Amino acid sequence: MSLRGHRQENGVRNQDIEKQVPKDDGVDPRKKGTTRKTILQNLNPEGKYLQMWNMMFVVSCTIAVSVDPLFFYLPVINEDNKCLALDDKLKITTICLRSVTDMIYILNIILQFLCPVKLARTMIVKDAWPIAKTYLSSYFLMDILAILPIPQVLVPIIFSEMRGSKFLNKRKFLNAVVLFQYVPRVLRLYLSWRKLNSNDNNLARIVWVKAAFNFFLYILASHVLGAFWYLFSIERETACWHIACTKHIGCNPSSFKCQHSLGNHTFLNDYCSVEPPNTKLFDFGIFLDALQSGTVASKDFPRKFAYCFWWGLRNLSSLGQNLQTSTYIWENLFAVLISIFGLLLFLYFIGNLQTYMQLATQRSEEIIRSVKFKERDVDLWIHRNELPRDIKKEIMSNITHILEEKKDVDAEKPLPHLPRELRKKIKNHLCKPLLRKVPLLEKNEQLLQLICDHLKPVYYNEHSYIVREGEPLDAMLFITQGIVWNFITTSNGEGIVTSKAQCIEKGNFFGQELLEWGFMKGKKTEKEKELVDGEFKGSLVPNLSELPISTKTAKTHTKVEGFALMANDLRAIVSRRKTKAVSYIEAAWWHFHLEKKNEGSSKSA
């Protein structure tokens, strides 16, 4: 039986039993192909493994941009000796964290050269050179800049030197370089997050994830501003030391390093006084709070981190309105950046919030329109099939959920889109009444359910052939919607003549010869059959080469919906002949066949 217009999914390919001759390397080329195929499947841009890696990479980038500002907390002021030291414990911890995130960065760069690239909705590039060319022309340079070990190398080196104005210039250079590298790292986080988020079709989850990301940006900005405030506070105090040193005879700037702190620096208490501050000699401006609170002199990292973070969060939220700056130009630029950055973040959040609200409203309206449109067609399908109210509610609930995930639904054929258990309910409701019309199955509930579970939905367009006369009959069709013509064609020497056609409508079936093939095993005689303890013995698995030949042509008159019992499925049912159920089936069919034969004999007598 040729199921035209319907894909048969129950065909089993026979495996080739001949082995191929291996090449000189002794490796079967089929195994090589299988290995390559497996690797490509695992590295598929839409595969689960790469999705998991992308999620891990986003988490790594999040940790990386949070770790980088910690390098600014390494220098510590020793107020007693008026010298600068480094927090060695924090330095080791920060360098280790940064190295781990950089290793993940390097692994991601390697994967970019290996993973197939999706250039369009359906186009995936798998060749090595086009993949490399695409990556080299896009994010390669940004990724290389992001993994350069600038903070690990420059921060300890520059702060280990305390010699004159060159030291101050080097610190300014350090600030510029670290800030320059921080931009591609944050940008890479944003691009990776956006790529990961673009694969999600759940609107509610997208909104919540975007809101969480925006909140993280706000927290990160406060963290970065607090770290810069801490570093600039130390720079202002050490700058004051250098200015005072130039005015004091016998002062050596290199002695401000704690390892070489041998001089008498008591004069700094007068020139660089913070309690009380002397703005006429040196104005610390917005950095005075860090000096007075002892934050820059503390090695208690949680304490000073929390204080600096709160300073950044507070001033970012108020747009820096409460900052009392000095006349120092870089300090004023820092205050201006706080105000501008806070305003931009505020506008960005408000804009995103408005966009999300509009998107949610628009998407909700689209879903409502789509659901109404689909609901009408699905409701007609439910009405045609006379499904009960409880099943209808389940169908509509699932259809609505599918539409919310931006997935399309064929309203005329909703069955494939529904969950397995719901499909089983619908199939039982539609097919069991039809199966009970088959004489063998009407009193055998166990067999009826077994066959019902193996039925597959089929659809045919109008005026299409289901099976032609003389073709193998490889399916039994149960019609739930539509009309099918069943007729015989003969040749009278002058052309093809069609006999009177039989109309098969909704609620009927044809192709019952397939059951006889399945349960009678072709050419078995009564003597070859026997019953032992109520079970049928000596049966053979049906052979597909012995399928019955259709004696009629079946052609649709309208669109037809139904369920088909495929030959392979029936063969699978019968092949489990060790069970009592199937043994009983074969025995029952044999008795039914004998009764039918005896009835024919009595009538002829």
C-alpha positions in Angstrom: 0.0 0.0 0.0 1.6 3.2 -1.1 0.8 6.0 1.4 1.2 8.9 -1.1 1.6 12.2 0.6 2.4 10.6 4.0 5.8 9.7 5.2 6.1 6.2 6.6 8.1 6.3 9.8 8.0 2.6 10.6 10.2 1.3 7.9 13.3 -0.5 9.1 16.4 -0.5 6.9 18.3 -3.7 6.6 21.9 -3.2 7.8 24.6 -4.1 5.3 26.2 -7.3 6.4 29.3 -6.9 4.2 32.3 -5.2 5.7 34.2 -2.6 3.7 37.9 -3.2 3.1 39.8 -0.7 5.3 42.3 1.6 3.8 46.0 1.5 4.5 45.6 3.1 7.9 43.4 0.3 9.0 40.5 2.5 9.9 37.1 1.9 8.4 36.1 5.1 6.5 32.6 4.7 7.7 33.9 5.0 11.3 35.7 8.2 10.3 32.6 9.6 8.8 30.6 8.7 11.8 33.1 10.3 14.2 33.2 13.5 12.1 29.4 13.6 12.0 29.2 13.1 15.8 31.7 16.0 16.4 29.8 18.3 14.0 26.5 17.4 15.8 28.0 18.2 19.2 29.4 21.5 17.8 26.2 22.4 16.1 25.3 26.1 16.7 21.9 25.1 17.9 23.0 21.9 19.7 22.6 21.4 23.4 26.3 21.1 24.1 27.2 24.4 22.5 24.3 26.0 24.2 25.6 24.8 27.6 29.1 26.1 26.7 27.7 29.5 25.7 25.9 29.7 29.1 29.2 28.8 30.9 31.0 31.4 28.9 28.5 34.1 29.8 28.9 33.2 33.5 32.7 33.3 33.0 32.6 36.7 31.4 30.4 37.9 34.2 32.9 36.8 36.8 35.8 38.3 34.7 34.4 41.8 34.5 33.7 41.6 38.3 37.2 40.5 39.0 39.1 43.1 37.0 38.3 46.1 39.3 39.7 44.1 42.3 43.2 44.9 41.0 42.6 48.6 42.0 42.3 47.4 45.6 45.8 46.0 45.7 47.7 49.2 46.9 47.4 50.0 50.6 48.6 53.1 52.5 50.6 52.7 55.6 49.7 55.8 57.5 52.2 55.3 60.3 55.2 55.1 58.0 53.7 57.2 55.2 54.5 54.5 52.5 52.7 52.4 49.9 52.4 48.6 50.0 50.5 45.9 48.1 48.0 43.5 49.6 49.8 40.2 48.7 47.0 38.0 49.7 44.5 39.9 47.6 47.0 40.0 44.7 47.4 36.2 44.6 43.6 35.6 44.8 42.8 38.2 42.1 45.5 36.9 39.7 44.3 33.3 40.1 40.7 34.3 39.4 41.7 36.4 36.4 43.9 33.5 35.1 41.0 31.0 35.3 38.6 33.3 33.4 41.3 33.9 30.8 41.7 30.2 30.3 38.0 29.9 29.6 38.4 32.8 27.2 41.2 31.0 25.3 39.0 27.8 25.1 36.2 29.9 23.6 38.6 31.3 21.0 39.6 27.8 20.0 36.0 26.7 19.8 35.3 29.7 17.5 37.7 28.2 15.0 36.1 24.7 15.2 32.4 25.3 15.6 30.2 25.5 12.4 28.8 29.0 11.8 25.2 29.8 11.2 25.0 32.5 8.6 21.3 32.4 7.9 18.3 30.7 9.4 19.0 27.5 7.5 22.6 27.9 6.3 25.3 26.4 8.4 29.0 26.7 7.3 31.1 23.6 8.3 34.3 24.1 6.3 37.4 25.1 8.3 38.6 28.1 6.3 35.2 29.9 6.0 34.7 29.4 9.8 38.1 30.9 10.6 37.6 33.7 8.1 34.3 34.6 9.7 35.7 34.7 13.2 38.9 36.6 12.2 36.8 39.3 10.6 34.5 39.7 13.5 35.4 39.1 17.2 38.9 37.8 17.1 40.7 41.1 17.7 38.3 42.0 20.5 38.9 38.6 22.2 42.7 39.0 21.9 42.5 42.4 23.5 40.3 41.1 26.3 42.7 38.3 27.4 45.9 40.4 27.5 47.3 40.0 31.1 47.5 43.8 31.6 46.3 44.1 35.2 48.3 41.1 36.4 51.5 42.6 35.0 51.2 46.4 35.2 49.5 46.9 38.5 52.2 45.2 40.7 55.1 46.7 38.6 53.9 50.3 38.6 52.9 50.4 42.2 56.3 49.0 43.2 57.9 52.2 41.9 57.7 55.4 43.8 60.1 57.7 42.0 59.2 61.3 41.2 56.8 62.6 38.6 57.4 59.5 36.3 55.5 57.4 38.9 52.5 59.7 38.6 52.5 59.6 34.8 52.8 55.8 34.9 49.8 55.5 37.1 47.8 57.7 34.7 48.9 55.4 31.9 47.9 52.4 33.9 44.4 53.8 34.4 44.0 54.5 30.7 45.2 51.0 29.7 43.1 49.1 32.2 40.0 51.1 31.3 40.7 50.6 27.6 40.9 46.8 28.1 37.8 46.7 30.2 35.7 48.0 27.3 36.1 44.9 25.1 35.6 42.6 28.1 32.2 44.2 28.9 31.3 44.3 25.2 32.1 40.6 24.9 29.9 39.8 27.8 27.0 41.8 26.2 27.4 40.1 22.8 27.6 36.6 24.4 24.6 37.3 26.5 22.6 38.7 23.6 23.5 35.6 21.4 22.4 33.3 24.2 19.2 35.2 24.8 18.3 35.2 21.1 17.9 31.4 21.1 15.1 31.7 23.7 11.6 31.9 22.5 9.9 32.3 25.8 8.9 36.0 26.1 8.4 36.0 29.9 11.9 34.5 30.4 13.5 36.9 28.0 12.0 39.9 29.9 13.2 38.5 33.2 16.7 37.7 31.9 17.0 41.2 30.4 15.9 42.8 33.6 18.4 40.8 35.5 21.2 41.8 33.1 20.3 45.4 33.4 20.3 45.2 37.2 23.7 43.5 36.9 25.0 46.4 34.8 23.9 48.8 37.5 25.6 46.8 40.2 28.8 46.4 38.0 28.9 50.1 37.4 28.7 50.8 41.1 31.5 48.3 41.7 33.8 49.8 39.1 33.2 53.4 40.3 33.9 52.4 43.9 37.2 50.7 42.8 38.3 53.7 40.8 37.4 56.0 43.7 39.6 53.9 46.0 42.5 53.9 43.5 42.2 57.7 42.9 42.1 58.3 46.6 45.5 56.6 47.0 46.8 58.4 44.0 45.8 61.8 45.4 47.5 61.1 48.8 50.7 59.8 47.1 50.6 62.9 44.9 50.4 65.1 48.0 53.4 63.2 49.3 55.5 63.9 46.2 54.5 67.6 46.2 55.5 67.9 49.9 58.7 66.0 49.2 59.8 68.4 46.6 59.4 71.2 49.1 61.3 69.4 51.9 65.1 69.2 51.9 66.5 65.7 52.0 63.3 63.9 51.1 63.7 60.9 48.7 60.5 60.0 46.8 61.7 56.3 46.5 61.3 56.1 50.3 57.6 56.1 50.0 57.7 52.5 49.1 57.3 50.5 52.3 60.2 48.1 51.4 62.5 51.2 51.4 60.8 53.4 54.0 63.8 54.6 56.0 63.2 58.4 56.1 61.4 60.7 58.5 58.1 61.7 57.0 56.5 63.5 59.9 56.3 66.7 57.8 53.6 65.0 55.7 51.2 65.1 58.7 51.2 68.9 58.3 51.2 69.2 54.5 48.9 66.3 53.7 46.7 66.5 56.8 43.2 64.9 56.5 42.0 65.4 60.1 41.4 68.2 60.0 42.0 68.8 56.3 43.9 71.9 55.2 42.5 72.8 51.8 44.9 75.7 51.4 47.9 73.3 51.3 46.2 70.4 49.5 42.5 69.8 48.7 41.6 66.1 48.5 38.1 66.9 47.3 35.8 63.9 46.8 38.6 61.5 48.0 38.8 62.9 51.5 36.2 60.5 52.8 38.3 57.5 51.8 41.3 58.9 53.7 39.4 59.9 56.8 37.5 56.6 57.1 40.8 54.7 57.0 39.6 52.7 53.9 42.8 53.2 52.0 44.9 52.0 55.0 42.8 48.8 55.6 43.7 45.3 54.5 40.3 44.1 55.6 39.1 43.6 52.0 35.4 42.9 52.7 35.2 46.1 54.8 36.8 48.4 52.3 35.1 46.8 49.3 31.6 47.2 50.9 32.4 50.9 51.7 33.7 51.7 48.2 30.8 49.8 46.6 28.3 51.8 48.7 30.0 55.1 47.7 29.8 54.1 44.0 26.1 53.0 44.2 25.1 56.1 46.2 26.7 58.6 43.8 25.6 56.7 40.7 22.0 56.8 41.9 22.2 60.5 42.7 24.0 61.3 39.5 26.9 62.7 41.6 24.9 65.7 42.7 26.4 65.6 46.3 30.0 65.4 45.3 32.1 68.3 46.6 35.2 68.4 44.2 38.4 70.3 44.4 39.9 72.3 41.5 41.9 69.3 40.4 41.0 68.7 36.7 41.0 64.9 36.7 38.9 64.8 39.8 36.3 67.0 38.1 36.4 64.9 35.0 35.8 61.8 37.2 32.8 63.5 38.8 31.4 64.5 35.4 31.7 60.9 34.2 29.8 59.7 37.2 27.0 62.1 36.5 26.9 61.3 32.8 27.2 57.6 33.3 24.5 57.6 35.9 22.2 59.5 33.6 22.9 57.2 30.6 22.2 54.1 32.7 19.0 55.7 33.9 17.9 56.5 30.4 19.0 53.0 29.2 16.9 51.3 31.9 13.9 53.5 31.3 14.2 52.9 27.5 14.5 49.2 28.0 11.6 49.1 30.4 9.4 50.9 27.9 10.6 48.6 25.1 9.8 45.5 27.2 6.4 46.8 28.0 5.6 47.6 24.4 7.1 44.2 23.3 5.1 42.4 25.9 1.9 44.2 25.0 2.5 43.7 21.3 3.4 40.1 21.7 0.3 39.6 23.9 -1.9 41.1 21.2 -0.3 38.9 18.6 -0.8 35.8 20.7 -4.4 36.7 21.3 -5.0 37.3 17.6 -3.2 34.1 16.6 -4.9 32.1 19.3 -8.3 33.4 18.1 -7.5 32.6 14.5 -6.1 29.1 15.3 -8.8 28.5 17.9 -11.5 28.7 15.3 -9.8 26.2 13.0 -8.9 23.9 15.9 -12.4 24.1 17.3 -13.8 23.0 13.9 -11.4 20.1 13.9 -12.5 19.1 17.4 -16.1 19.5 16.4 -15.7 17.3 13.3 -14.1 14.6 15.4 -16.7 14.9 18.2 -14.1 15.1 20.9 -15.3 15.5 24.5 -15.0 18.8 26.4 -12.2 17.8 28.7 -10.0 16.8 25.8 -10.9 20.1 24.0 -9.7 22.1 27.0 -6.4 20.2 27.0 -5.9 20.8 23.3 -6.6 24.5 23.4 -4.3 24.9 26.5 -1.5 23.2 24.7 -2.1 25.1 21.4 -2.0 28.4 23.3 1.3 27.4 25.1 2.9 26.5 21.7 1.9 29.8 20.2 3.3 31.7 23.1 6.7 30.1 22.3 6.5 31.5 18.8 6.0 28.1 17.2 3.6 27.6 14.4 0.7 25.2 14.5 -1.2 23.5 11.6 -4.7 24.1 12.8 -6.1 21.5 10.3 -3.6 18.9 11.6 -3.1 19.7 15.3 -2.4 16.2 16.5 1.4 16.1 15.8 1.8 19.3 17.9 0.2 17.9 21.0 1.9 16.0 23.9 2.2 12.2 23.7 -0.3 11.5 26.4 -2.9 13.8 25.0 -2.4 12.3 21.5 -3.0 8.9 23.0 -6.3 10.1 24.6 -7.4 11.5 21.2 -6.4 8.3 19.4 -8.2 6.1 21.8 -11.4 8.2 21.5 -11.3 8.3 17.7 -9.9 4.8 16.9 -11.4 2.4 19.4 -14.9 2.6 18.0 -13.5 1.9 14.5 -11.4 -1.0 15.8 -14.4 -2.5 17.4 -16.0 -2.8 14.0 -13.4 -5.3 13.0 -14.9 -8.7 13.8 -11.7 -10.1 15.3 -11.2 -7.1 17.6 -14.7 -6.4 18.8 -14.4 -8.7 21.8 -10.7 -8.5 22.4 -10.0 -5.3 24.4 -6.3 -6.2 25.0 -5.6 -6.6 21.3 -7.7 -3.6 20.5 -5.6 -1.4 22.8 -2.3 -2.9 21.5 -3.2 -2.1 17.9 -4.6 1.3 18.8 -1.2 2.3 20.3 0.5 1.4 17.1 -1.8 3.5 14.8 -0.2 6.4 13.0 -2.1 9.5 11.8 -2.3 10.0 8.0 -3.5 12.8 5.8 -4.4 12.8 2.1 -5.3 15.6 -0.3 -8.4 15.3 -2.4 -8.3 13.3 -5.6 -5.0 11.5 -4.6 -4.4 7.8 -4.8 -3.9 5.9 -1.5 -3.2 2.5 -3.1 -3.6 1.2 -6.7 -4.8 -2.2 -7.8 -1.9 -4.6 -8.0 0.3 -2.8 -5.5 1.4 -4.3 -2.1 -1.2 -3.6 0.6 1.1 -2.5 3.4 -1.4 -0.7 5.6 -4.9 -0.9 7.0 -6.6 2.5 7.0 -9.3 3.7 9.5 -11.0 6.8 8.2 -12.0 9.6 10.7 -12.7 12.3 8.1 -13.4 12.4 4.4 -14.6 10.1 1.6 -12.6 7.4 -0.3 -13.6 5.6 -3.5 -12.7 1.9 -3.7 -13.0 0.3 -7.1 -11.7 -2.3 -9.5 -10.3 -1.6 -13.0 -10.4 -4.1 -15.8 -9.3 -4.1 -19.4 -11.8 -5.0 -22.2 -9.2 -4.8 -25.0 -10.2 -1.3 -25.9 -9.2 0.5 -22.7 -9.5 0.6 -19.0 -13.0 0.0 -17.6 -13.9 0.9 -14.0 -16.4 -1.2 -12.2 -19.0 0.3 -9.7 -17.1 2.2 -7.0 -17.7 1.6 -3.3 -17.9 4.7 -1.1 -15.9 4.4 2.1 -16.8 7.3 4.5 -16.0 8.4 8.0 -16.1 5.6 10.6 -15.2 2.8 8.2 -12.0 1.1 7.2 -10.4 -0.9 4.4 -7.3 -3.1 4.0 -8.4 -5.8 6.4 -6.5 -8.3 4.3 -3.4 -7.1 6.2 -4.8 -8.6 9.4 -5.1 -12.0 7.7 -1.5 -11.7 6.5 -0.3 -10.8 10.0 -2.2 -13.4 12.0 -2.5 -16.3 9.6 1.2 -16.1 8.3 0.3 -16.7 4.7 0.3 -20.3 3.5 -0.5 -22.2 6.7 -2.9 -25.1 6.7 -5.2 -26.2 9.5 -2.9 -29.1 10.2 0.0 -26.8 10.8 -1.9 -25.0 13.5 -2.3 -26.2 17.0 -3.4 -25.0 20.4 -1.5 -25.9 23.5 -2.9 -24.8 26.9 -5.0 -22.1 25.2 -2.0 -20.7 23.4 -1.3 -20.8 19.7 2.0 -22.5 18.8 4.2 -22.9 15.8 3.5 -19.5 14.3 6.0 -17.6 12.1 6.8 -13.9 12.0 5.0 -12.4 9.0 7.2 -11.9 6.0 7.1 -8.5 4.2 7.8 -10.2 0.9 4.4 -12.0 1.3 2.3 -8.9 1.7 -1.2 -9.2 0.2 -1.7 -7.5 -3.2 -4.4 -5.0 -3.4 -7.3 -6.1 -5.6 -8.9 -2.6 -5.7 -7.8 1.0 -6.2 -8.4 3.4 -3.4 -8.6 7.1 -4.3 -9.7 10.1 -2.1 -12.8 12.1 -3.1 -12.2 14.8 -0.5 -9.4 15.5 2.0 -9.1 12.5 4.1 -7.8 12.1 7.7 -7.4 8.8 9.4 -5.1 6.4 11.2 -3.1 3.6 9.5 -1.9 0.3 10.9 1.3 -0.2 9.0 2.6 -3.6 8.0 5.8 -3.2 10.0 3.8 -2.3 13.2 1.6 -5.3 12.8 4.6 -7.5 12.2 6.1 -6.1 15.4 2.9 -6.9 17.4 2.8 -10.5 16.1 6.5 -11.0 16.6 6.0 -10.8 20.3 4.2 -14.2 20.0 5.6 -15.4 23.3 3.0 -13.4 25.2 -0.3 -14.9 25.9 -2.1 -11.9 24.4 -0.6 -12.4 21.0 -1.0 -16.2 21.1 -4.6 -15.7 21.9 -4.9 -13.2 19.1 -3.6 -15.8 16.6 -5.9 -18.5 18.0 -8.9 -16.2 17.9 -8.2 -15.2 14.3 -7.8 -18.8 13.3 -11.2 -19.7 15.0 -12.8 -16.7 13.3 -11.4 -17.8 9.9 -12.7 -21.4 10.5 -16.1 -20.2 11.5 -16.3 -18.0 8.5 -15.3 -20.9 6.3 -17.8 -23.3 7.9 -20.6 -20.7 7.5 -19.8 -20.6 3.8 -19.9 -24.4 3.6 -23.3 -24.6 5.4 -24.8 -22.0 3.1 -23.6 -23.9 0.0 -25.0 -27.1 1.4 
